[in-house]
């Protein structure tokens, strides 16, 4: 046993010296983070629990955490008691395991009753319990994982235990033997100290033991096994294809020892395909089989092939689970970094040597079917379009399926779905799809809200300063009252949209949003991992001590006095990419932060896709449009925007130049019963397209209740002289499928109050119109008369 232990330690030292151990540091970081935040007496125990385990990564069994998370959310004191049991210092691990499981069983019953479901278990296993104990006391507990334990027993020619609780005890016995060897090996200790975080204040021998076994017996063994498996597979596939004289021509066979690599590259008979070459590649990575298709030819042909591949994968049920990737590089297909791919992946196999023949045959058969079924539509498509391909620009425009108005207003009476439809319209603009189901649209809307979509509601006090830009009082900088420039919601989303346009046209200068990079930089400070964030200068350092909403507080390397830097100034420097915005004594402190931000902000991708942005203005007619929009009333016109025929810029009160980007769409809603559309004609008619939304009496896939009454009621409202702008919307007569429509409640609580407002509280007229429509209403308070 001693020989095998030394063998593992020796292999581990070689591995770490060659590759480092960066990927495994998260275990030490997770413990340090836990120790800083854990407090069993915390008033809000559940919030503390989540914060302490924010860096659990893949250390805890996900299903166990899901249970603990639900328990904390609904029964936080039960979670506290369960943690007390798990973290107790007395008793054996087996006793703790059994007590925790029994307690969790009882809590699970309570939780199922609260959630009214029987569809989950706590799955509190040895791995989760050992993980929590290691987080709490890493010097007294081992980090257990079943696969690591089984692999260790197999390597040491030992019989593994089968009884839960005893497995951990056996793992601990083996661990103590390793610990003795680890603590005697000074070279190993030096190697480990190089990667163990300096703020980790515990003995690491137990974690090092787990790290040795996991890396050598799990990770490295898996890589070696799969290399051998893939090498054999590549050779056998080639031989079978050649023996059958299959029309797939063997083009290139790569004998690469890396874990993730291309296995086969095959070119079909190019004489019958009107493009230069079409490369099929099969490669295997992380237990997945991929088929990748790389057309070589003109840009237009590549885009056309990519489009065909995507449609083929979507429309052929036979291949709905197949894995398709289309390479669209202008350069050689071998340059993987430049291939923009569209993957649809399938977990095809666990690369199990025992199933080798079945795996090989299945891959071979699928590839032959792919070749047969895909080549015919591909050749038909290319033959049909040969010589008649559109230019790249024209083609891109032709595949832009949805071209909505750049500025539009949905107008109509209340309850006609104006706000509802803004969500649908915004999602269609974001996705560039003409047709989108509402549930999917709502997901798109929520995903992009606050970034590519903004939703605001105008009111009488809404101002230019709220919408575009203004000055706001501030006392943060230096503690004295000052006024700082503050961008409004329209200016902020316009800046994001314009940045996307510029980045898509000039990807070399593209960088991530300042807010994302800045928050990433100060995250250790915000999370409480560091009390001060050190910023290195050329010869010394300074220390960020606190970050506010508008400024950064820092102290110099010598002295206790505090100084401040403006976040807004830092944002300007980052966006412009230069450090000349501010001069004087503070510039040496801005510059190193700017350098860090610019380095972190570099994009890893080679191109940036052009995206659409949407701002929704609900109740647009409730604000003073001229006052709110100011000079933008001209700049929002399509031809005056950044990529229009006559792009115009305006100088804002701050002196900043501003232009409205061409990829920012404006959607407004207007309640015609609240204010007449005619009042806005002069200001908005030329800049907006108006889309009428009036009551509907039939909607595909939806049920409108009491349609006959609603139509009759609206007819009488129109005849009374109010006109269509004061009709009652169909939304008042709709409900969810799981709800029962209450007609009387709708009339009493929604329709009557609305009509009283329409008719200036003229009770008699409201009663008469409802009566004409077929509903009897009594005297004040107006309510539907119940039938005896």
C-alpha positions in Angstrom: 0.0 0.0 0.0 2.9 2.4 0.8 4.3 1.9 -2.7 1.0 2.8 -4.4 0.4 5.8 -2.1 3.9 7.1 -3.0 3.1 6.4 -6.7 0.0 8.6 -6.6 1.8 11.4 -4.7 4.7 11.3 -7.3 2.3 11.5 -10.3 0.4 14.3 -8.6 3.6 16.4 -8.1 4.5 15.9 -11.8 1.0 16.9 -12.9 0.9 20.1 -10.7 4.4 21.1 -11.7 3.4 20.7 -15.4 -0.1 22.2 -15.4 -0.7 24.0 -12.1 -3.8 23.5 -10.1 -5.9 26.5 -11.0 -9.1 24.5 -11.7 -9.2 23.0 -8.2 -8.5 26.2 -6.2 -12.3 26.7 -5.9 -12.3 24.2 -3.0 -10.0 26.3 -0.9 -11.8 29.5 -1.9 -15.2 27.9 -1.1 -14.1 27.1 2.5 -12.6 30.6 3.0 -15.8 32.2 1.8 -17.9 30.0 4.0 -15.8 30.8 7.1 -16.2 34.5 6.5 -20.0 34.3 6.3 -21.2 31.4 8.4 -23.1 32.3 11.6 -25.3 29.6 13.1 -27.0 32.3 15.3 -27.8 34.6 12.4 -31.2 36.3 12.7 -32.0 35.7 9.0 -30.5 32.2 8.9 -31.6 31.3 5.3 -30.1 34.5 3.9 -26.8 33.8 5.7 -26.9 30.1 4.5 -27.2 31.2 0.9 -24.4 33.7 1.2 -22.1 31.2 3.0 -22.6 28.6 0.2 -22.5 31.0 -2.7 -19.2 29.4 -3.8 -20.3 25.8 -3.5 -19.7 25.2 -7.2 -20.0 21.5 -8.0 -18.9 20.3 -4.5 -22.4 19.7 -3.2 -24.9 17.2 -4.8 -27.4 19.5 -6.6 -30.5 17.7 -5.5 -29.5 17.9 -1.9 -28.9 21.7 -2.2 -32.3 22.0 -3.9 -33.9 20.5 -0.8 -31.9 22.6 1.6 -32.7 25.7 -0.4 -36.5 25.0 -0.3 -36.3 24.1 3.4 -34.6 27.5 4.2 -37.1 29.4 2.1 -40.2 27.9 3.8 -38.9 26.5 7.1 -35.7 28.4 8.0 -35.6 27.3 11.6 -35.8 23.7 10.5 -32.8 24.3 8.3 -30.9 25.8 11.2 -31.7 22.7 13.4 -30.6 20.3 10.6 -27.3 22.2 10.2 -26.7 22.0 13.9 -27.1 18.2 13.7 -24.8 17.9 10.7 -22.1 20.2 12.2 -22.1 18.7 15.7 -18.6 17.8 16.9 -19.6 14.8 19.0 -20.6 11.3 17.7 -19.2 9.3 14.8 -19.9 10.3 11.2 -22.2 7.4 10.9 -24.3 8.5 13.9 -24.4 12.1 12.5 -25.4 10.7 9.0 -28.2 8.6 10.4 -29.6 11.4 12.7 -29.4 14.0 9.8 -31.2 11.6 7.5 -34.1 10.8 10.0 -34.5 14.6 10.7 -34.5 15.4 6.9 -37.1 12.7 6.4 -39.5 14.4 8.8 -38.8 17.9 7.4 -39.4 16.6 3.9 -42.9 15.6 4.8 -43.6 19.1 6.1 -42.1 20.6 3.0 -44.1 18.4 0.6 -47.3 19.5 2.4 -46.4 23.2 2.0 -45.5 22.8 -1.6 -48.4 20.4 -2.3 -46.1 18.1 -4.3 -44.6 14.6 -3.9 -42.2 15.0 -6.7 -38.8 15.4 -4.8 -36.6 13.8 -2.1 -34.0 15.3 0.1 -31.2 12.9 -1.1 -29.0 14.0 1.8 -26.0 11.7 1.2 -22.5 11.3 2.6 -21.2 13.7 0.0 -23.4 16.6 1.1 -22.9 16.0 4.8 -19.2 15.7 4.5 -19.1 18.8 2.3 -20.9 20.9 4.9 -18.6 19.6 7.7 -15.5 20.3 5.7 -16.7 23.9 5.0 -17.2 24.3 8.8 -14.0 22.5 10.0 -11.6 21.5 7.1 -9.0 20.2 9.6 -11.3 17.6 11.1 -13.2 16.3 8.1 -12.6 14.7 4.7 -14.2 15.8 1.5 -16.0 12.7 0.4 -17.3 11.7 -3.1 -18.4 8.2 -4.0 -16.6 8.0 -7.3 -13.3 9.1 -5.6 -13.7 6.5 -2.9 -14.5 3.7 -5.4 -11.5 4.7 -7.6 -9.2 4.7 -4.6 -10.3 1.3 -3.4 -9.9 -0.2 -6.9 -6.4 1.3 -7.2 -5.3 0.0 -3.8 -6.9 -3.5 -4.4 -9.2 -3.0 -1.5 -12.9 -4.0 -1.2 -15.1 -0.9 -0.9 -17.8 -0.7 1.8 -21.5 -0.9 0.8 -23.2 0.5 3.9 -23.9 4.3 3.9 -22.0 6.0 6.7 -19.3 3.3 6.7 -18.1 4.4 3.3 -17.0 7.7 4.7 -15.4 6.0 7.7 -13.3 3.8 5.4 -12.4 6.8 3.2 -11.2 8.6 6.4 -9.0 5.6 7.4 -7.4 5.7 4.0 -7.1 9.5 4.2 -5.2 9.4 7.5 -2.7 7.0 5.9 -2.2 9.5 3.0 -2.0 12.5 5.4 1.0 10.9 7.2 2.8 10.6 3.8 1.8 14.1 2.7 3.1 15.8 5.8 6.5 14.0 5.5 6.9 15.0 1.8 8.5 18.5 2.0 8.6 18.8 -1.8 4.9 18.2 -2.1 4.1 20.7 0.7 6.1 23.4 -1.2 4.3 22.6 -4.5 0.9 22.8 -2.8 1.7 26.0 -0.9 2.3 27.7 -4.3 -1.4 27.2 -5.3 -3.2 27.2 -1.9 -4.7 30.7 -1.4 -2.7 32.8 1.1 -5.8 33.7 3.1 -6.5 30.0 3.7 -5.8 29.6 7.4 -6.2 25.8 7.9 -4.1 22.7 7.5 -4.7 21.5 3.9 -3.5 17.9 4.2 -7.1 16.4 4.1 -8.0 18.5 1.0 -4.6 17.7 -0.7 -5.4 14.0 -0.1 -8.8 14.3 -1.9 -7.2 16.4 -4.6 -4.5 13.8 -5.3 -7.0 10.9 -5.6 -9.5 13.0 -7.7 -6.9 14.4 -10.2 -4.9 11.2 -10.8 -7.5 8.4 -10.5 -10.5 10.3 -12.0 -9.5 13.1 -14.3 -6.2 11.8 -15.7 -7.4 8.2 -16.0 -10.5 9.3 -17.8 -8.5 11.3 -20.3 -6.1 8.4 -21.0 -8.9 5.9 -21.4 -10.8 8.1 -23.8 -7.7 8.9 -25.8 -7.2 5.2 -26.4 -10.9 4.7 -27.1 -11.0 7.5 -29.7 -7.8 6.5 -31.4 -9.2 3.0 -32.0 -12.6 4.4 -33.1 -11.0 6.7 -35.7 -8.9 3.8 -37.2 -11.9 1.4 -37.4 -14.3 4.0 -38.9 -11.7 4.8 -41.6 -11.2 1.1 -42.4 -14.9 0.3 -42.7 -15.6 3.3 -45.0 -12.7 2.3 -47.3 -13.6 -1.3 -47.4 -17.1 -0.5 -48.5 -15.9 1.9 -51.2 -18.4 4.4 -49.8 -18.8 7.7 -51.7 -17.4 9.5 -48.7 -13.8 10.2 -49.7 -11.2 10.0 -46.9 -9.7 13.5 -46.9 -7.8 13.8 -43.7 -7.2 11.6 -40.6 -5.9 13.4 -37.6 -3.9 11.4 -35.1 -4.1 13.8 -32.2 -3.5 12.9 -28.6 -5.5 15.8 -27.2 -8.6 15.1 -25.3 -10.9 17.1 -27.5 -10.0 16.7 -31.2 -11.4 16.1 -34.7 -11.5 12.5 -35.6 -12.6 12.4 -39.2 -12.7 14.9 -42.0 -14.4 13.7 -45.2 -15.1 15.4 -48.5 -17.9 14.2 -50.7 -17.6 14.0 -54.5 -17.1 17.7 -55.2 -17.8 17.3 -58.9 -21.5 17.1 -58.3 -21.6 19.9 -55.7 -21.4 23.5 -57.1 -19.1 24.8 -54.3 -15.4 24.3 -53.9 -15.5 21.8 -51.0 -17.8 20.7 -48.3 -16.0 19.2 -45.3 -17.8 16.9 -42.9 -16.1 16.3 -39.6 -16.9 13.9 -36.9 -15.3 14.6 -33.6 -15.8 13.6 -30.0 -15.5 15.9 -27.0 -16.7 15.5 -23.4 -18.6 12.3 -24.2 -20.5 14.0 -27.1 -20.4 13.1 -30.7 -20.5 16.1 -33.1 -21.0 16.3 -36.9 -19.6 19.6 -38.2 -20.1 20.9 -41.8 -17.6 23.4 -43.2 -18.5 24.8 -46.7 -15.6 26.4 -48.6 -16.7 28.9 -51.2 -18.1 32.4 -51.4 -19.5 34.1 -48.3 -23.0 33.9 -49.8 -22.7 30.2 -50.4 -21.5 29.6 -46.9 -24.5 31.5 -45.4 -26.9 29.7 -47.7 -25.5 26.3 -46.6 -25.6 27.3 -43.0 -29.3 28.3 -43.4 -30.0 25.0 -45.1 -28.3 23.0 -42.4 -30.2 24.7 -39.7 -33.6 24.2 -41.4 -32.6 20.6 -42.1 -31.9 19.9 -38.5 -35.2 21.6 -37.4 -37.5 20.0 -40.0 -36.3 16.4 -40.1 -37.7 14.5 -37.1 -35.2 11.8 -37.9 -32.3 14.1 -37.0 -34.1 16.3 -34.4 -31.6 15.0 -31.8 -28.6 15.0 -34.1 -25.7 17.3 -33.5 -25.3 20.0 -36.2 -22.7 22.7 -36.4 -22.2 24.9 -39.4 -18.8 26.6 -39.9 -19.1 30.1 -41.5 -15.5 31.2 -41.5 -14.1 33.4 -44.3 -10.8 31.8 -43.6 -9.7 28.1 -43.7 -12.1 25.7 -42.1 -9.2 24.3 -39.9 -9.0 27.7 -38.0 -11.6 26.8 -35.4 -11.3 30.1 -33.6 -12.9 31.9 -36.6 -15.8 29.4 -37.0 -19.0 30.9 -35.8 -21.1 27.8 -35.1 -24.7 27.0 -34.4 -24.8 23.8 -32.2 -27.7 21.5 -31.6 -26.1 18.8 -29.3 -27.0 15.3 -28.3 -25.5 13.2 -25.6 -24.9 10.2 -27.8 -22.8 7.9 -25.7 -21.0 7.3 -22.5 -17.7 6.2 -24.1 -17.8 2.8 -22.5 -15.2 0.3 -23.8 -17.7 -2.6 -23.0 -20.1 -1.1 -25.6 -17.4 -0.3 -28.2 -18.8 -2.2 -31.1 -22.3 -0.9 -30.6 -21.0 2.7 -30.4 -18.8 2.3 -33.5 -21.7 0.8 -35.6 -24.1 3.4 -34.5 -21.8 6.3 -35.4 -21.1 4.7 -38.8 -24.8 4.2 -39.6 -25.8 7.6 -38.5 -23.1 9.2 -40.6 -24.1 7.2 -43.7 -27.7 8.2 -43.2 -26.7 11.8 -42.7 -24.7 11.8 -45.9 -27.5 10.2 -47.9 -30.4 12.3 -46.5 -28.6 15.7 -46.4 -26.6 15.7 -49.7 -29.7 15.5 -51.9 -31.5 18.7 -50.6 -28.1 20.4 -50.4 -27.3 19.8 -54.0 -30.8 20.6 -55.1 -30.6 23.9 -53.2 -27.2 24.9 -54.6 -28.1 23.9 -58.1 -31.2 26.0 -58.0 -29.4 29.0 -56.7 -26.1 28.6 -58.6 -25.2 31.8 -60.4 -28.0 33.6 -58.8 -26.9 34.1 -55.2 -27.6 37.4 -53.7 -24.9 39.7 -52.3 -24.0 39.2 -48.7 -25.7 42.5 -47.7 -28.8 41.7 -49.8 -29.0 38.2 -48.4 -28.7 39.4 -44.8 -31.5 41.9 -45.5 -33.6 39.1 -47.1 -33.3 36.9 -44.0 -34.3 39.7 -41.7 -37.8 38.2 -41.2 -39.3 41.1 -39.3 -39.0 44.8 -40.2 -41.3 46.7 -37.9 -41.8 50.5 -37.7 -38.9 52.1 -35.9 -41.3 54.3 -34.0 -44.9 53.1 -33.3 -47.8 53.9 -31.0 -50.5 51.4 -30.1 -53.7 53.4 -29.4 -57.2 52.6 -28.4 -59.6 52.5 -25.5 -58.9 50.7 -22.2 -58.8 46.9 -22.1 -57.8 46.3 -25.8 -54.4 44.7 -25.0 -52.1 47.6 -25.8 -49.6 46.9 -23.0 -50.0 43.2 -23.5 -49.0 43.6 -27.2 -46.0 45.8 -26.4 -44.4 42.8 -24.8 -45.2 40.6 -27.8 -44.0 43.3 -30.2 -40.8 44.0 -28.3 -39.9 40.3 -28.2 -40.5 40.0 -32.0 -38.1 42.9 -32.5 -35.5 41.4 -30.3 -35.7 38.0 -31.9 -36.3 39.4 -35.4 -39.3 37.1 -35.9 -42.6 38.0 -37.4 -44.4 35.3 -35.5 -43.9 34.5 -31.8 -46.2 32.8 -29.3 -46.9 34.9 -26.2 -45.4 32.6 -23.6 -42.1 32.5 -25.5 -42.4 36.3 -26.0 -42.8 36.8 -22.3 -39.6 34.8 -21.6 -37.7 36.9 -24.2 -39.1 40.1 -22.6 -38.1 39.2 -19.1 -34.7 38.0 -20.2 -33.8 41.3 -21.8 -35.6 43.7 -19.6 -33.2 46.2 -18.2 -30.6 45.6 -20.9 -32.0 45.5 -24.5 -35.5 46.3 -23.4 -36.6 49.2 -21.1 -40.2 49.7 -20.0 -41.4 53.1 -18.6 -44.7 54.8 -18.0 -45.1 58.5 -18.6 -47.0 60.7 -16.2 -47.8 64.4 -15.8 -44.5 65.2 -14.0 -42.2 63.2 -16.3 -39.4 65.4 -17.6 -36.6 65.8 -20.0 -34.2 65.2 -17.1 -35.9 61.8 -16.4 -35.9 60.8 -20.0 -32.7 62.2 -21.6 -30.3 63.8 -19.2 -30.2 66.2 -16.3 -28.4 67.3 -13.1 -29.0 65.5 -9.8 -27.9 66.7 -6.3 -25.1 64.6 -4.8 -23.3 64.7 -1.5 -21.2 61.6 -1.9 -18.1 63.2 -3.4 -16.3 64.9 -0.5 -19.4 65.1 1.6 -20.4 68.5 0.1 -23.5 69.2 -2.0 -22.8 69.2 -5.7 -24.7 68.5 -8.9 -23.7 65.7 -11.2 -24.8 64.7 -14.7 -27.4 61.9 -14.6 -28.4 60.1 -17.8 -32.1 59.3 -18.2 -33.6 56.0 -19.3 -33.7 56.8 -23.0 -30.1 58.0 -23.1 -28.9 54.9 -21.3 -30.5 52.4 -23.6 -29.5 54.6 -26.7 -25.9 54.4 -25.5 -26.0 50.7 -25.2 -27.6 50.3 -28.6 -25.1 52.6 -30.3 -22.2 50.8 -28.7 -23.6 47.5 -30.1 -23.7 49.1 -33.6 -20.2 50.4 -33.4 -18.8 47.1 -32.0 -20.6 45.1 -34.8 -18.9 47.3 -37.4 -15.5 47.5 -35.7 -15.1 44.3 -33.6 -11.4 44.9 -32.9 -12.4 47.8 -30.6 -15.3 46.0 -29.0 -15.4 45.6 -25.3 -17.8 44.5 -22.6 -20.1 47.0 -20.8 -18.4 49.1 -18.2 -21.0 48.1 -15.5 -20.3 44.4 -16.0 -16.5 44.8 -15.9 -16.5 47.2 -13.0 -18.8 45.0 -10.9 -16.5 42.1 -11.7 -13.5 44.0 -10.5 -15.0 45.1 -7.2 -16.8 41.8 -6.5 -14.3 40.5 -3.9 -14.9 43.8 -2.0 -18.7 43.7 -2.3 -18.8 40.0 -1.3 -16.8 40.7 1.8 -13.9 38.5 0.7 -11.5 41.4 1.0 -11.6 44.4 3.4 -9.5 46.4 0.9 -8.9 46.0 -2.8 -5.2 46.6 -3.7 -4.5 48.4 -6.9 -0.9 48.2 -8.0 0.8 51.3 -9.5 4.3 51.3 -11.0 6.2 51.7 -7.8 3.6 51.4 -5.1 -0.1 50.5 -4.4 -3.2 52.2 -3.2 -6.2 50.5 -1.6 -9.9 50.8 -2.5 -11.8 50.7 0.8 -15.4 51.4 -0.2 -17.4 51.7 -3.4 -20.5 53.9 -3.4 -23.1 54.6 -6.0 -21.2 57.5 -7.5 -17.6 57.3 -6.2 -14.8 55.1 -5.0 -13.1 55.7 -1.7 -9.4 54.8 -1.4 -6.4 55.3 0.8 -2.9 55.8 -0.2 -0.1 53.4 0.8 1.0 55.8 3.5 -1.3 57.8 5.7 -4.9 57.2 6.8 -6.7 60.0 4.9 -9.3 58.9 2.4 -9.7 60.1 -1.2 -12.4 59.7 -3.8 -12.6 58.9 -7.5 -15.6 59.4 -9.6 -17.2 56.3 -11.1 -18.7 58.4 -13.9 -15.3 59.7 -14.9 -14.0 56.2 -14.9 -16.8 55.2 -17.1 -16.0 57.9 -19.6 -12.4 56.9 -19.6 -13.3 53.3 -20.2 -15.8 54.0 -23.0 -13.4 56.2 -24.8 -10.4 54.0 -24.1 -8.1 56.9 -23.2 -6.7 58.3 -19.9 -6.7 62.0 -20.8 -10.2 62.8 -19.6 -8.9 63.8 -16.2 -5.6 65.6 -15.5 -3.9 66.6 -12.3 -3.2 64.9 -9.0 -5.8 62.1 -9.3 -4.8 60.9 -12.8 -2.2 58.4 -11.4 -4.9 56.7 -9.4 -7.5 56.6 -12.3 -5.0 55.1 -14.8 -4.2 51.7 -13.1 -7.9 51.1 -12.5 -8.6 52.0 -16.1 -5.9 49.5 -17.3 -7.4 46.7 -15.2 -10.9 47.4 -16.6 -9.7 47.6 -20.2 -7.8 44.3 -19.8 -10.9 42.6 -18.2 -13.2 44.1 -20.7 -11.6 42.6 -23.8 -14.0 40.4 -25.7 -12.9 36.8 -26.5 -15.1 36.7 -29.7 -13.9 37.9 -33.1 -17.2 39.4 -34.2 -20.1 41.1 -32.4 -23.6 40.5 -33.8 -25.8 43.5 -34.5 -28.8 43.5 -32.1 -32.0 45.4 -31.8 -33.0 47.4 -28.7 -36.5 48.5 -27.6 -37.9 51.1 -25.3 -41.6 50.9 -24.4 -43.3 54.0 -23.2 -46.6 53.1 -21.7 -49.3 55.9 -21.5 -47.1 58.1 -23.8 -49.9 60.8 -24.0 -49.9 61.4 -20.3 -46.7 63.5 -20.4 -45.9 66.8 -22.1 -44.3 65.2 -25.2 -42.5 68.4 -26.3 -41.0 68.9 -22.9 -39.9 65.3 -22.4 -38.5 64.6 -25.9 -37.0 68.1 -26.5 -34.6 68.0 -29.5 -35.1 64.2 -29.8 -38.5 64.7 -31.4 -36.5 65.3 -34.6 -33.6 62.9 -34.0 -35.9 59.9 -33.6 -37.0 60.0 -37.2 -35.6 57.1 -39.2 -33.5 59.1 -41.7 -32.1 61.3 -38.9 -30.7 58.4 -36.9 -27.1 57.1 -36.8 -27.4 55.0 -40.0 -30.1 57.0 -41.7 -29.7 59.1 -44.9 -29.3 62.4 -42.9 -27.8 61.4 -39.5 -28.1 64.3 -37.0 -26.5 64.8 -33.7 -27.6 67.1 -30.9 -25.6 68.8 -28.2 -27.1 68.0 -24.8 -27.2 70.6 -22.0 -24.1 68.9 -20.5 -22.2 69.6 -23.8 -22.2 65.9 -24.8 -22.9 65.0 -28.4 -25.8 62.6 -28.9 -27.3 60.7 -31.8 -30.2 58.2 -31.7 -29.0 54.8 -33.0 -30.8 53.1 -35.8 -31.2 49.8 -33.9 -33.3 51.4 -31.1 -37.1 50.9 -31.5 -39.7 53.0 -29.7 -43.1 51.5 -28.9 -45.7 53.7 -27.2 -49.2 53.1 -25.9 -52.0 55.6 -25.8 -55.4 55.4 -24.1 -57.8 57.2 -26.4 -60.4 57.4 -23.6 -57.9 59.4 -21.5 -56.8 62.0 -24.0 -57.7 62.5 -27.6 -55.2 61.4 -30.2 -55.7 64.7 -32.1 -53.8 66.6 -29.4 -50.6 64.7 -30.4 -50.9 64.8 -34.1 -48.7 67.8 -34.7 -45.9 66.5 -32.5 -45.9 62.8 -33.2 -47.8 62.0 -36.4 -44.8 62.4 -38.7 -42.5 60.5 -36.3 -44.7 57.6 -35.3 -46.8 55.0 -37.0 -50.1 54.7 -35.2 -51.7 51.2 -34.9 -55.3 51.1 -33.8 -56.3 48.6 -31.1 -60.1 48.5 -30.6 -62.3 45.8 -29.0 -62.2 42.4 -30.7 -65.0 39.9 -30.5 -63.1 36.9 -31.8 -59.4 36.0 -31.1 -57.9 32.7 -32.4 -57.1 30.4 -29.6 -58.7 32.7 -26.9 -62.2 32.8 -25.4 -64.0 36.1 -25.0 -66.9 35.7 -22.6 -70.3 37.2 -23.2 -69.4 38.4 -26.7 -72.9 39.3 -27.7 -73.4 41.5 -24.7 -70.0 43.2 -25.2 -70.7 44.0 -28.9 -74.2 45.3 -28.1 -72.8 47.5 -25.2 -70.1 49.0 -27.5 -72.7 49.7 -30.2 -74.9 51.7 -27.8 -71.8 53.6 -26.5 -70.9 54.6 -30.0 -74.5 55.6 -30.8 -74.7 57.7 -27.6 -72.2 60.1 -29.2 -69.0 59.0 -27.3 -67.6 57.2 -30.4 -65.2 54.3 -30.7 -62.5 55.8 -28.4 -64.7 55.2 -25.4 -65.8 51.6 -26.0 -65.1 48.8 -23.5 -62.1 46.5 -24.3 -62.4 42.8 -24.7 -59.7 42.2 -22.0 -62.4 42.9 -19.4 -64.3 39.8 -20.6 -61.4 37.4 -20.6 -59.8 35.2 -17.9 -57.2 32.5 -17.5 -58.1 29.0 -18.3 -58.0 27.9 -14.6 -60.4 30.8 -13.6 -64.2 31.1 -13.7 -65.5 34.2 -15.3 -67.8 36.2 -13.1 -70.1 38.3 -15.3 -71.8 40.3 -12.5 -68.5 41.1 -10.8 -67.0 42.3 -14.1 -70.0 44.7 -14.7 -70.1 46.0 -11.1 -66.4 46.4 -10.5 -65.0 47.2 -13.9 -67.5 48.2 -16.5 -69.8 50.5 -14.4 -67.0 52.6 -12.9 -65.5 53.0 -16.3 -68.8 54.1 -17.8 -69.5 56.5 -15.0 -66.1 58.2 -15.8 -67.0 58.3 -19.5 -70.4 59.9 -18.9 -69.3 62.3 -16.1 -71.2 60.4 -13.4 -74.5 60.6 -15.3 -76.2 57.6 -13.6 -79.3 57.6 -15.7 -77.5 57.4 -19.0 -75.2 54.6 -17.8 -78.3 52.7 -16.5 -80.1 53.2 -19.8 -77.1 52.1 -22.0 -76.6 48.9 -19.9 -80.4 48.3 -20.1 -80.4 48.6 -23.9 -77.5 46.2 -24.0 -79.5 43.7 -21.9 -78.4 44.2 -18.3 -80.7 45.6 -15.6 -79.0 47.9 -13.1 -80.5 49.3 -10.0 -80.2 52.8 -8.6 -77.2 54.0 -6.7 -74.8 52.4 -6.0 -75.1 51.0 -9.5 -75.1 47.2 -9.5 -76.5 44.4 -11.6 -79.9 43.4 -10.4 -79.9 39.7 -9.3 -82.7 37.5 -10.7 -84.9 36.0 -8.0 
